[in-house]
């Protein structure tokens, strides 16, 4: 049985690619957000089982949004997705309580992590 997922990325093309990957693997995308602020609002309204969160976005970035979601729900499961420096951001993602950090183009790794959660 697939998970309900909120996809957060400021790029509509990237949201579409992530969404297609998730749906193709049997998951259900219950919402899409293009900003950190929008992701917090949608998380509170939709209560998804999982969030894929881009790090760099205008306004509230993914790190701040993940912190806000985790303050609202300490049990939230968030996977940070980005193309940025993996060493630096993977440590920060884990420190704030995210379940992992994966390059957003490594779809097999994203799906493997989701299956473990």
QUIGI-V669373 format. One record per residue. N is the residue number from 0. OMEGA is omega in whole degrees, -180 to 180 (none if undefined). NEAR is the number of other C-alpha atoms within 8 Angstrom. D_CENTER is the distance of its C-alpha to the mean C-alpha in Angstrom with 1 decimal. Layout:
{{N | OMEGA | NEAR | D_CENTER} {N | OMEGA | NEAR | D_CENTER}}
This chain:
{{0 | -179 | 4 | 19.2} {1 | -180 | 7 | 15.7} {2 | 173 | 9 | 12.9} {3 | -170 | 11 | 11.8} {4 | 172 | 14 | 8.3} {5 | -179 | 16 | 6.9} {6 | -178 | 14 | 5.7} {7 | 177 | 15 | 5.7} {8 | -179 | 14 | 8.1} {9 | 178 | 12 | 11.7} {10 | 179 | 7 | 13.2} {11 | 178 | 8 | 14.3} {12 | 180 | 6 | 15.3} {13 | 177 | 9 | 11.9} {14 | -179 | 13 | 10.4} {15 | -180 | 8 | 13.5} {16 | -180 | 8 | 13.3} {17 | -180 | 10 | 9.9} {18 | 179 | 10 | 11.2} {19 | 179 | 8 | 14.5} {20 | -178 | 9 | 13.3} {21 | -180 | 12 | 11.7} {22 | 178 | 10 | 14.7} {23 | 179 | 7 | 17.0} {24 | 176 | 8 | 16.1} {25 | 178 | 9 | 16.9} {26 | -180 | 12 | 13.7} {27 | 177 | 10 | 13.7} {28 | -176 | 12 | 11.4} {29 | 179 | 9 | 12.5} {30 | 177 | 9 | 11.3} {31 | 178 | 11 | 10.1} {32 | 180 | 13 | 10.0} {33 | 179 | 12 | 11.4} {34 | 177 | 14 | 11.5} {35 | 179 | 15 | 10.5} {36 | -179 | 9 | 13.4} {37 | -179 | 9 | 12.7} {38 | 180 | 14 | 9.3} {39 | 179 | 11 | 11.4} {40 | -179 | 8 | 14.1} {41 | 179 | 12 | 12.4} {42 | -178 | 11 | 10.8} {43 | -179 | 9 | 14.4} {44 | -172 | 6 | 16.0} {45 | -179 | 8 | 14.1} {46 | -179 | 7 | 13.3} {47 | 178 | 10 | 10.8} {48 | -174 | 9 | 10.9} {49 | 176 | 12 | 7.2} {50 | 167 | 13 | 3.8} {51 | -170 | 12 | 1.4} {52 | 172 | 13 | 2.7} {53 | -180 | 13 | 6.2} {54 | -174 | 10 | 8.8} {55 | 176 | 7 | 11.9} {56 | 177 | 13 | 12.5} {57 | -179 | 7 | 15.8} {58 | 178 | 7 | 16.6} {59 | 180 | 10 | 14.1} {60 | -175 | 13 | 11.8} {61 | 179 | 13 | 8.3} {62 | 180 | 9 | 10.3} {63 | 179 | 9 | 12.5} {64 | 179 | 13 | 10.0} {65 | 178 | 12 | 8.4} {66 | -179 | 10 | 12.2} {67 | 178 | 9 | 13.2} {68 | -180 | 13 | 11.0} {69 | 174 | 11 | 12.4} {70 | 178 | 7 | 15.8} {71 | -177 | 7 | 15.7} {72 | -177 | 7 | 14.7} {73 | 180 | 7 | 15.2} {74 | -179 | 5 | 14.2} {75 | 178 | 10 | 10.6} {76 | -175 | 10 | 8.5} {77 | 173 | 13 | 5.3} {78 | 179 | 13 | 4.6} {79 | 179 | 15 | 5.1} {80 | 179 | 12 | 6.3} {81 | 173 | 11 | 9.6} {82 | -176 | 8 | 13.3} {83 | -178 | 6 | 14.6} {84 | -174 | 6 | 16.9} {85 | -178 | 10 | 15.4} {86 | -177 | 6 | 18.0} {87 | -172 | 7 | 17.5} {88 | 178 | 10 | 13.8} {89 | 177 | 11 | 13.2} {90 | -180 | 8 | 15.8} {91 | 180 | 8 | 14.5} {92 | -180 | 14 | 11.0} {93 | -179 | 11 | 13.1} {94 | -179 | 7 | 15.6} {95 | 177 | 9 | 13.4} {96 | 176 | 9 | 12.4} {97 | -178 | 13 | 9.0} {98 | 179 | 10 | 9.7} {99 | 178 | 11 | 9.5} {100 | -177 | 14 | 9.2} {101 | 173 | 13 | 10.0} {102 | -173 | 10 | 11.5} {103 | 178 | 10 | 9.9} {104 | -180 | 5 | 13.4} {105 | -172 | 8 | 13.8} {106 | -180 | 8 | 13.0} {107 | 179 | 6 | 15.3} {108 | 178 | 8 | 13.6} {109 | -179 | 10 | 10.1} {110 | 179 | 10 | 12.2} {111 | 179 | 8 | 14.3} {112 | 179 | 9 | 11.8} {113 | 180 | 7 | 10.5} {114 | 180 | 6 | 14.3} {115 | -176 | 5 | 15.0} {116 | none | 5 | 13.0}}
